[in-house]
Amino acid sequence: MSAPFEPTIIRASSLSTYNDCRRRAATRLIWPELVAAGYRLRHTERSIQAAIGTATHGGVGVVLSEKAVTGKLPPASVGTDAAVELLNEDIKRGVVFEGPRGTAHNRNIAEQQAVRMTQTYHQKVAPLVRPLHVERRLEATVAPGVVLSGQSDLIANEPGQIRDLKTGAKSPPPAGAQVGAYALLAKSHNLDIKTAAIDFVRRVAPEKPQPDPVSVKVELQYAEVAAVSVIRDITNDLKTFREGDPERSIAPGNIWSFAANPSSILCGEKYCPAFGVTGPHAFCHEWQSK
C-alpha cells in the first residue's frame, strides 16, 4: 500500500497515549488514509472538559506572551478575558457538557472554571518563570515522510526549561514522552534545554476552593528516551500498514498493523472514532468484547 497522504504529522501531544490503544490513535494520526483504504470512522464530539483546558491554555499563553515581550506580567484579567472568549468560541462550535458525575454542566460553570484556573496560574506560576518562547511550534523529520510536530506551552530561561501546562479534574496521565518530544524538537532547533517540568492545574466545582497549581519536575533524560521509543513504535506501525509484514502475516492495510486495546478506559463511543462501527468496513472489532 502506498502512502499518498505524506508527510504524516506525529503530534508530540499524542505520544503519551499512543500505546494505550494504537488503533484508536491511528484514527487521528492517518484519518484520511484510513478512509481512502475503505474504513468507516465516526466523528466524536468535543467535550466541555477539553474546551475548558484549551481556554485555560489560551489565557495563560496570552499572559506569558506579554511577559516575554515586556518582562512584566499583565493583569490577570488579560488572561481570563482571553480564556472566556476562547471557551465561548468552542461552545458555539458544539461541545458535550458533563453528566451528573462531572462538574461542568453548563456554560456559566465552565466559564467560572476556566477563569479560576487561569487566575491561579497567573498568581502562582507565571511570576516565577521568564518566558523565552510561548507556544512556538517546532517540527523535525523523524523518518521518510514522517514529521514530528510539537508546540510546547513554554520554553523558559530557568535556564533552558520546557514547561508544559496540564489541566483536568484528576491527576494528568504520564506525559514524559510528550515533554521529551518537546525537548528533542527544541534541541533540533539549537535551543539549549536543560530541565523540564509539568504544571498541573486542577479543575474543580465552583463551590470548592481552587487548588494551587502543582509543579512536577520531569527527568529529561528518561522523557527523551520515552519519546524516541514511542516515535519508533509509530513509524514501525505506519510502515506495516503501508507495506505489510510477511513475518506476522499482516497484509498492507490490515487493521492489525495497529494493536487494539479494548481494556482501555477510553475504549468507548465517547472517545474512539472506530467504536461501534460494524461490518467489513470497520477499523476495529475488538470493542465488541467489552
N, C-alpha and C positions, 0 to 999 in steps of 0.2 A: 504493500500500500504506500502510495506517495504521500508527501506531506505538503499539500497545496496551501496551507494556511500559515506557513512560516513567515517571519520568525514567531516562534511560540514564546510568549511572555510568562515567565515564572515570577509571581509576586512574592516578595520577601515575607509579607504578612501571611502567606499561605503555608509556609514551611512547617510551622509548629504543629499544624493539624493534619498534614498530608498523610501520615501513617495511621491516623485514627481510622480513616477509610479512604484508600487510594481511589476507589471507583467514584465515590462522591466528589472527591477533589478533582477528578478528571473532568467531570461535567462542567466545572468552572474554568479549568485550565484550557480545554480544547473544545468547547461547546460547538462552534461552527463545524469543526472537523467531524465530530460525532454525528451531528445532524446530516452532514454530507454523506457519511457512511451508512445512513439509513436508520439510525437510532432515534427514538422518540423521547423527548425530555419535557418536563413540566417547568414552568416558571414559578418560583416560590416567592411569596410576598415578603416585603421588607418589614422587619419587626420594629416596634417603637423603641425597644432596647438599643438596637443598632443605630437608630436615628438619634437617640439621646447621646450615645457615645460619639457619633460623628459631630454633633453640635458642640459637645464639650471640647473635642479636639480642635474644632474650628475656632471657638472662642479663645482657647489657650494659645493657638497659633497666632492670632491677631495680637495678643498681648506680647508674646515673645518676639514677634517680628518687629514691633515698635521698639522694644528694649534693645534688640540687635542694632537698630539704626541710631537710637538716641542715647543708649546706655542707661535709660531710666524706664521704670515701669509706668505705663499709663494707668489711669483709674480703672478699677475693676469693672466699671460699667462698660468700658470699651469692649472687654471680652464677653461680658454677659449679654450685651445687646447683639453682638455677632452670633453668639450661641443660639439665642432665641430666634433670630432671623433664619439661621440655617435649619433649625428644628422645624419651623413652620413651613419652610420650603419643602422639606422631606414629607411632612404630614400632608401637604397639598398633593404631592405625587402619589400618596397612598401608603399607609402603614397599618400594621395589625397591632392594636393595643393589647396589653396583658390581660389575662383572665383573673379569676378570683385569687389565685396563688401569688400573683405578681403585685406590683405597686403602681405601675403607670397605666391607670385605667382610662385616662382622658388627656386632652391637650394641656389643661391647666396644670395637672400634676407633672406631666412630662417637662413643661417649661420650668417649673419650680426645681426639679431635679437637675436639669441642665445648668440653671443659674447657680445653684448652690455648689455643684461640682466644679464649675469654672471659678467661682469665688474662692473655694478652698485651695485650689491650685495657685491662684493668684496670690493668696495670703501666705502659703506655707512653702511652696516650691519655687515659684518664679523669682522671689527676691534672692535666692541662693545661687542661681545659675547666671552665667554670662553667655548668652546665645551667640553662636557663630553662624550657623545655618539653621533655618527653621523650615521644616517640610520641604527640603530640597530633594528632588527626585534624581537618583543616580541609576545608571544602567551599565551592565557589562555582559559580554557574550561568554557563556559558560559551556557551550557545546555548539556544534554546527547547527545554525538555525534556531538556537535557543538562547534567550536573553533573560538574565536576572534583573529585575527592576524593583527598586525599593525607595520609599520616601520616609525616612526616619523623622520622628516628631522634632527632635532637637539634636544638633551637634554643638556642644558647648566647650568653652575654654576652661576646663576644670582639672587638669588640662586634657585636651583631646578626648572628650567624653561623648558617647552616644547615650541619649536618654529617650526612653520610649514610654508614652503615656498609655495606661490601660484603665478601662472603666468597666463596671459591672456590679451586679447585685451580690455576686460571690467572688471569691478569690479567682484571679485570672488563671487560665491554663498556662503551663510552662511555655515561655516564649523565647527560650535560649536560642533556638535555631533562627528565629526571626531577627533577633538582635545581632546574632553572629553574622547574618547576611548583610545587615546594615553596615557593620564594621568592615566586612570584606569589601563591600562596594565603596565605602569611603576611602579605604586604603588604596583601592584600584584607581582612585582619582586623586592620589597623592595627598590625602588628608591624614594627618598623624593621629591615630586613635589609640589611646592607652587604656581607657576604662569604659565601663558601660553600667547602666542602671535602668531599672523599671520603676516608674512612679504609678502606683495604683490608687485610683480614686473610687471609693465605693458608692454605689447608687442605693439610696435608702428611701423609705417612705417619708413624705414631707413632715409628718408629725414626730419623726425621730431626729435626734441631733445629727448633723452632718459630720461623719468621722474625718479626721485629718488624713491627708494622703500618706501612704506607706511607701517608702523608697527602699528598693532592694537592689543590692549590688549584683551584677551579673559577672560570672567568671568568664572573661572574654575568650580565653584560650579554648575552653570547652564549648562555648557557644559557637565559635567559628568552626570547630570540628563537626558539631551537630549540623550546622548549615551545609557544609560540604557533603556530609553523608546523605542528607535528605535530597539535596540537589542531584546527587548521583542516582538515588532511587528514582527520582522523577525522570531524568534523562534516559535511564535504562528502560523504564516503563513505556516512555514515549517511543523509543526505538522498537520495542517489542510490538506495540500497537501498529506501528507503521511498516515494520519489516517481518514480523513474526519471530518465533523462537522454536526451531525444529526440535531442539533437545527436550522441550517441555510440551511438544505437540501443540503449540499455540500458533494459529494461523494469523496473518495480518488482519487487523480489525477485530480480533476476538476480545470479548469483554474481560477475559481473564488475564489480559495484559496488565490490568489494574486489579489488585486484590480487593475483595469486598469484606466489610466487617459489620455484619448485622447486629453484633453486640454493642456497637457504638450507641451512645445515648443520643446521637444526632441522626440515627437511622430512623427517619420518620417523615411524614408528609410535610411537616413544617420546615424541615431543613434540607431535604435531599431532592433534587430535580428528577432523580431516577426512581424514587419511591412510588409505588402504586401503579407503575406502568407495566402492563402485561402484554403477552403475545410475542411474536417473532421480532418485533422492533424494540423490545425492552432492552435497556442497557444493563439492568440488574434484575435478578430473580431472587437473590438471597434474602431480600427484605421479607419475603413470604414466610420465612422460618421464624419470624418474631412472634 
